[in-house]
Amino acid sequence: MEISGIISAVIIGIVIGVLGRLVVPGRQHIGVLVTILVGILAALLGSAIATGLGVADTDGPDWIEWLIQIALAALGIAALDRTRGRRH
């Protein structure tokens, strides 16, 4: 992977992580770095799922791929928040 691909993955991960965090109700007890990591993983996994479903490449914006990525980020953030909440 080239440096431009890594930078785009980080930027997309930040956006996906923040959007996923906004979807989850209440205050989350995870840090910004964890949010970004969850966003990056959700973006990569969501792209793979969208490709498998055949909805990754469309003529316009890839709304379905974005929705899959945001949903995965929200699930990841909610799951991590629950595990962090139990430890405290």
Secondary structure, 3 states (H helix, E strand, C coil): CCHHHHHHHHHHHHHHHHHHHHHCCCCCCCCHHHHHHHHHHHHHHHHHHHHHHCCCCCCCCCHHHHHHHHHHHHHHHHHHHHHHHHHC
